[in-house]
Amino acid sequence: MFVFCYIGLSAFNYAAPFSTALSSIFFLVLSFARAVVVGLVWLCTRVCSQVAISRNQAITIWFAGLVRGAVSFALVLQLKGMF
């Protein structure tokens, strides 16, 4: 949870112009695209594979993409001070 709060607070820390509407649109579009891809993988495993992914596992995979992006953002901010 800390990483998500840090991303939100760091958005106001930079001098670059920031658009809340554009950021919200990007978040919604990327979340939808990730859901479509995970849904297609879920459907393919249901139809073509003997081992199917459950719906709860598909939701976990979708959420893991969100967390992965937040953690990578935090790591990049940590690297900035090293160079």
Backbone as JSON Lines, residues from 0, in Angstrom:
{"i":0,"aa":"M","n":[0.82,-1.18,0.0],"ca":[0.0,0.0,0.0],"c":[0.88,1.26,0.0]}
{"i":1,"aa":"F","n":[2.02,1.16,0.65],"ca":[2.92,2.31,0.71],"c":[3.37,2.74,-0.68]}
{"i":2,"aa":"V","n":[3.62,1.76,-1.55],"ca":[4.12,2.08,-2.89],"c":[3.07,2.88,-3.66]}
{"i":3,"aa":"F","n":[1.8,2.52,-3.54],"ca":[0.75,3.25,-4.25],"c":[0.61,4.68,-3.72]}
{"i":4,"aa":"C","n":[0.71,4.83,-2.42],"ca":[0.67,6.18,-1.85],"c":[1.85,7.01,-2.32]}
{"i":5,"aa":"Y","n":[3.0,6.37,-2.39],"ca":[4.21,7.06,-2.83],"c":[4.09,7.52,-4.28]}
{"i":6,"aa":"I","n":[3.51,6.69,-5.13],"ca":[3.31,7.08,-6.53],"c":[2.38,8.29,-6.6]}
{"i":7,"aa":"G","n":[1.3,8.25,-5.83],"ca":[0.36,9.37,-5.86],"c":[0.97,10.66,-5.36]}
{"i":8,"aa":"L","n":[1.75,10.58,-4.31],"ca":[2.37,11.79,-3.77],"c":[3.53,12.29,-4.63]}
{"i":9,"aa":"S","n":[4.26,11.38,-5.26],"ca":[5.39,11.8,-6.08],"c":[4.95,12.46,-7.39]}
{"i":10,"aa":"A","n":[3.71,12.25,-7.79],"ca":[3.22,12.89,-9.01],"c":[3.23,14.41,-8.87]}
{"i":11,"aa":"F","n":[3.08,14.91,-7.66],"ca":[3.07,16.36,-7.44],"c":[4.46,16.9,-7.1]}
{"i":12,"aa":"N","n":[5.45,16.04,-7.09],"ca":[6.81,16.42,-6.7],"c":[7.64,16.89,-7.89]}
{"i":13,"aa":"Y","n":[7.19,16.66,-9.1],"ca":[7.96,16.99,-10.29],"c":[7.45,18.29,-10.92]}
{"i":14,"aa":"A","n":[8.36,19.01,-11.59],"ca":[7.99,20.3,-12.19],"c":[7.26,20.13,-13.52]}
{"i":15,"aa":"A","n":[7.26,18.94,-14.07],"ca":[6.6,18.7,-15.35],"c":[5.09,18.9,-15.21]}
{"i":16,"aa":"P","n":[4.44,19.34,-16.28],"ca":[2.98,19.52,-16.19],"c":[2.28,18.17,-15.95]}
{"i":17,"aa":"F","n":[1.29,18.18,-15.11],"ca":[0.59,16.96,-14.71],"c":[-0.89,17.13,-14.99]}
{"i":18,"aa":"S","n":[-1.47,16.16,-15.66],"ca":[-2.89,16.19,-15.96],"c":[-3.58,15.03,-15.25]}
{"i":19,"aa":"T","n":[-4.45,15.35,-14.32],"ca":[-5.19,14.31,-13.6],"c":[-6.1,13.54,-14.55]}
{"i":20,"aa":"A","n":[-6.72,14.24,-15.48],"ca":[-7.62,13.58,-16.42],"c":[-6.85,12.6,-17.31]}
{"i":21,"aa":"L","n":[-5.71,13.03,-17.82],"ca":[-4.92,12.15,-18.69],"c":[-4.41,10.94,-17.92]}
{"i":22,"aa":"S","n":[-3.97,11.15,-16.7],"ca":[-3.49,10.03,-15.88],"c":[-4.62,9.05,-15.58]}
{"i":23,"aa":"S","n":[-5.8,9.57,-15.31],"ca":[-6.95,8.72,-15.04],"c":[-7.34,7.91,-16.28]}
{"i":24,"aa":"I","n":[-7.31,8.56,-17.43],"ca":[-7.63,7.86,-18.68],"c":[-6.6,6.77,-18.94]}
{"i":25,"aa":"F","n":[-5.31,7.06,-18.77],"ca":[-4.27,6.05,-18.95],"c":[-4.49,4.87,-18.01]}
{"i":26,"aa":"F","n":[-4.78,5.16,-16.76],"ca":[-5.0,4.09,-15.79],"c":[-6.17,3.2,-16.2]}
{"i":27,"aa":"L","n":[-7.28,3.81,-16.6],"ca":[-8.45,3.04,-17.0],"c":[-8.19,2.21,-18.26]}
{"i":28,"aa":"V","n":[-7.54,2.82,-19.25],"ca":[-7.26,2.11,-20.5],"c":[-6.31,0.95,-20.25]}
{"i":29,"aa":"L","n":[-5.25,1.18,-19.48],"ca":[-4.3,0.11,-19.21],"c":[-4.91,-0.99,-18.35]}
{"i":30,"aa":"S","n":[-5.75,-0.63,-17.41],"ca":[-6.42,-1.65,-16.6],"c":[-7.35,-2.5,-17.46]}
{"i":31,"aa":"F","n":[-8.06,-1.85,-18.36],"ca":[-8.95,-2.58,-19.27],"c":[-8.15,-3.49,-20.2]}
{"i":32,"aa":"A","n":[-7.05,-2.98,-20.75],"ca":[-6.23,-3.79,-21.65],"c":[-5.65,-5.0,-20.92]}
{"i":33,"aa":"R","n":[-5.2,-4.78,-19.69],"ca":[-4.65,-5.89,-18.91],"c":[-5.75,-6.91,-18.62]}
{"i":34,"aa":"A","n":[-6.96,-6.46,-18.34],"ca":[-8.07,-7.37,-18.08],"c":[-8.42,-8.18,-19.33]}
{"i":35,"aa":"V","n":[-8.36,-7.55,-20.49],"ca":[-8.65,-8.26,-21.74],"c":[-7.61,-9.34,-21.99]}
{"i":36,"aa":"V","n":[-6.34,-9.02,-21.82],"ca":[-5.28,-10.0,-22.04],"c":[-5.38,-11.15,-21.04]}
{"i":37,"aa":"V","n":[-5.59,-10.84,-19.78],"ca":[-5.74,-11.91,-18.78],"c":[-6.98,-12.73,-19.08]}
{"i":38,"aa":"G","n":[-8.05,-12.09,-19.52],"ca":[-9.27,-12.81,-19.89],"c":[-9.04,-13.76,-21.06]}
{"i":39,"aa":"L","n":[-8.27,-13.31,-22.04],"ca":[-7.97,-14.19,-23.18],"c":[-7.11,-15.38,-22.76]}
{"i":40,"aa":"V","n":[-6.13,-15.13,-21.91],"ca":[-5.31,-16.24,-21.41],"c":[-6.17,-17.2,-20.59]}
{"i":41,"aa":"W","n":[-7.04,-16.66,-19.76],"ca":[-7.94,-17.49,-18.96],"c":[-8.82,-18.35,-19.87]}
{"i":42,"aa":"L","n":[-9.37,-17.74,-20.92],"ca":[-10.23,-18.47,-21.86],"c":[-9.44,-19.54,-22.61]}
{"i":43,"aa":"C","n":[-8.23,-19.21,-23.04],"ca":[-7.41,-20.19,-23.76],"c":[-7.06,-21.37,-22.88]}
{"i":44,"aa":"T","n":[-6.77,-21.13,-21.62],"ca":[-6.46,-22.27,-20.74],"c":[-7.71,-23.1,-20.46]}
{"i":45,"aa":"R","n":[-8.85,-22.47,-20.45],"ca":[-10.1,-23.23,-20.26],"c":[-10.4,-24.13,-21.45]}
{"i":46,"aa":"V","n":[-10.12,-23.63,-22.66],"ca":[-10.49,-24.36,-23.87],"c":[-9.39,-25.33,-24.3]}
{"i":47,"aa":"C","n":[-8.14,-24.89,-24.28],"ca":[-7.05,-25.63,-24.92],"c":[-6.16,-26.42,-23.97]}
{"i":48,"aa":"S","n":[-6.29,-26.26,-22.7],"ca":[-5.35,-26.89,-21.78],"c":[-6.07,-27.82,-20.82]}
{"i":49,"aa":"Q","n":[-5.33,-28.81,-20.34],"ca":[-5.9,-29.71,-19.35],"c":[-5.9,-29.08,-17.96]}
{"i":50,"aa":"V","n":[-4.97,-28.16,-17.74],"ca":[-4.9,-27.45,-16.46],"c":[-5.46,-26.05,-16.66]}
{"i":51,"aa":"A","n":[-6.61,-25.77,-16.11],"ca":[-7.27,-24.49,-16.31],"c":[-6.95,-23.54,-15.16]}
{"i":52,"aa":"I","n":[-6.91,-22.26,-15.49],"ca":[-6.74,-21.22,-14.49],"c":[-8.12,-20.87,-13.94]}
{"i":53,"aa":"S","n":[-8.22,-20.83,-12.63],"ca":[-9.51,-20.48,-12.03],"c":[-9.74,-18.96,-12.15]}
{"i":54,"aa":"R","n":[-10.96,-18.55,-11.88],"ca":[-11.28,-17.13,-11.96],"c":[-10.52,-16.32,-10.91]}
{"i":55,"aa":"N","n":[-10.38,-16.88,-9.72],"ca":[-9.63,-16.19,-8.67],"c":[-8.15,-16.05,-9.05]}
{"i":56,"aa":"Q","n":[-7.59,-17.06,-9.68],"ca":[-6.2,-16.97,-10.14],"c":[-6.06,-15.91,-11.23]}
{"i":57,"aa":"A","n":[-7.03,-15.8,-12.12],"ca":[-6.99,-14.78,-13.18],"c":[-7.05,-13.38,-12.57]}
{"i":58,"aa":"I","n":[-7.86,-13.19,-11.56],"ca":[-7.94,-11.88,-10.89],"c":[-6.62,-11.57,-10.19]}
{"i":59,"aa":"T","n":[-6.0,-12.59,-9.6],"ca":[-4.7,-12.4,-8.96],"c":[-3.64,-12.02,-9.98]}
{"i":60,"aa":"I","n":[-3.67,-12.64,-11.15],"ca":[-2.72,-12.31,-12.22],"c":[-2.94,-10.87,-12.68]}
{"i":61,"aa":"W","n":[-4.19,-10.45,-12.81],"ca":[-4.49,-9.07,-13.22],"c":[-3.95,-8.08,-12.19]}
{"i":62,"aa":"F","n":[-4.18,-8.36,-10.92],"ca":[-3.73,-7.46,-9.85],"c":[-2.21,-7.45,-9.75]}
{"i":63,"aa":"A","n":[-1.57,-8.59,-10.03],"ca":[-0.11,-8.67,-9.96],"c":[0.54,-7.71,-10.96]}
{"i":64,"aa":"G","n":[-0.09,-7.49,-12.1],"ca":[0.44,-6.53,-13.07],"c":[0.42,-5.11,-12.52]}
{"i":65,"aa":"L","n":[-0.6,-4.78,-11.78],"ca":[-0.69,-3.46,-11.16],"c":[0.4,-3.27,-10.11]}
{"i":66,"aa":"V","n":[0.6,-4.28,-9.29],"ca":[1.61,-4.21,-8.24],"c":[3.01,-4.17,-8.86]}
{"i":67,"aa":"R","n":[3.23,-4.95,-9.91],"ca":[4.53,-4.98,-10.56],"c":[4.91,-3.6,-11.09]}
{"i":68,"aa":"G","n":[3.96,-2.89,-11.66],"ca":[4.23,-1.54,-12.16],"c":[4.57,-0.58,-11.04]}
{"i":69,"aa":"A","n":[3.87,-0.69,-9.93],"ca":[4.14,0.2,-8.8],"c":[5.51,-0.06,-8.19]}
{"i":70,"aa":"V","n":[5.87,-1.32,-8.07],"ca":[7.17,-1.66,-7.49],"c":[8.3,-1.22,-8.42]}
{"i":71,"aa":"S","n":[8.12,-1.4,-9.73],"ca":[9.17,-0.96,-10.66],"c":[9.33,0.56,-10.62]}
{"i":72,"aa":"F","n":[8.25,1.29,-10.46],"ca":[8.33,2.74,-10.33],"c":[9.13,3.13,-9.09]}
{"i":73,"aa":"A","n":[8.86,2.46,-7.99],"ca":[9.58,2.75,-6.75],"c":[11.06,2.42,-6.89]}
{"i":74,"aa":"L","n":[11.38,1.33,-7.58],"ca":[12.79,0.96,-7.77],"c":[13.52,1.96,-8.65]}
{"i":75,"aa":"V","n":[12.85,2.47,-9.65],"ca":[13.48,3.48,-10.52],"c":[13.78,4.74,-9.73]}
{"i":76,"aa":"L","n":[12.89,5.12,-8.84],"ca":[13.15,6.3,-8.01],"c":[14.34,6.07,-7.08]}
{"i":77,"aa":"Q","n":[14.52,4.85,-6.63],"ca":[15.67,4.53,-5.78],"c":[16.97,4.58,-6.58]}
{"i":78,"aa":"L","n":[16.95,4.17,-7.84],"ca":[18.13,4.17,-8.68],"c":[18.55,5.59,-9.05]}
{"i":79,"aa":"K","n":[17.61,6.51,-9.1],"ca":[17.9,7.88,-9.51],"c":[18.99,8.51,-8.64]}
{"i":80,"aa":"G","n":[18.99,8.22,-7.36],"ca":[19.97,8.78,-6.46],"c":[21.35,8.13,-6.56]}
{"i":81,"aa":"M","n":[21.44,6.99,-7.22],"ca":[22.7,6.27,-7.3],"c":[23.6,6.77,-8.42]}
{"i":82,"aa":"F","n":[23.06,7.47,-9.38],"ca":[23.86,7.89,-10.55],"c":[24.1,9.37,-10.56]}
